[in-house]
């Protein structure tokens, strides 16, 4: 069986206790992934290795020991294949491929791509994963059309008779109804070689090494693949703007400078560096191509000054540019001496202003 791993440093819950992301929990077909007090846990023996959490996680925090999406996709393109199927291939489930990865392959492939869902008919997790496959294919086709590309994804039930032979039981049969009894036997056998902790929920703790990795801003491999695919795609005659709800993996943002306190939390918490500033903290910049729609920046914005723009300009894929959301008039605070975003009145930073108000309350002079 596949071994699921979590890179704690990549998970937004590690760096942000206010994070609301539950993408992995929502797509797990066996409901083994749990989030409690910003800690993720799952029981290794319950995981069936379908890879659904890999595709759902915006920051690419999950991995399987026997399946790497990027390596698989490069092999798929190199061999000029045109059909994704979990039957007799290294692909654990089509749901293990994200919208970005499917879109990238559609753009890079010489012909249309087919998603073979025939194996879903005998799959015990099809009730969860099959709707995901259809949903992602629909989004990819919508984006391909909006980008004025000719390629398309087709979701079909194909008659593929070839199936790889393995010692024991294949992953496809492992997920099928007919393999349920054999699965129970395998679990008993695995219990003899797997440590006892593997059959109990594994809570992922944060180490000093994880803390060091959190400081590094990383763009997921799937985004790098998409950027490469866009460079090779035909540039449309005109660029469309689509509703933000029609694209799931990226966003554009607005910032209300009247309510923003320049607390710096949004760009400090951003895992990819999509939000950034300069050395003095006098601006907040946004790079939409680096945004993975994890929502972490919105979760920490106390005054709700940061909002999602209602539309997304597809021009960003072909002519990427960093947008300055706000510029601040930086002054040195008369109390603490630190620079802050001045908005009139006393030359006092937001932190000192709060402390002064609290002190007045304690002294009873308000």
Protein Blocks (a to p, Z undefined) as FASTA:
>chain_A
ZZddddfklpmklmomkbcbfklmmmmmnlpacceehiacddfklpgolommmmmmmnlp
accfkbcfklmmmmmmmnopabdcfehpabfbfklpcfklmmmmmmmpmbdcdddfklmm
mccklmmmmmmmmmmmmmmmmmmmmnopabdcdddddddfbdcddehiafklmmpmklmm
mmmmmmmmmmmmgcfklmpccdddddfklmmmmmpccddfklmmmmmmmmmpccdfbdcd
ddfklpckbccddddfklpgolommmmmpmnlmaccdfkopaccddfklpgolommmmmm
mnomaccdfbdcfklmmmgcdddfbdcdddddfklopacddeehjdddfklmmmmmmmmm
mnopZZ
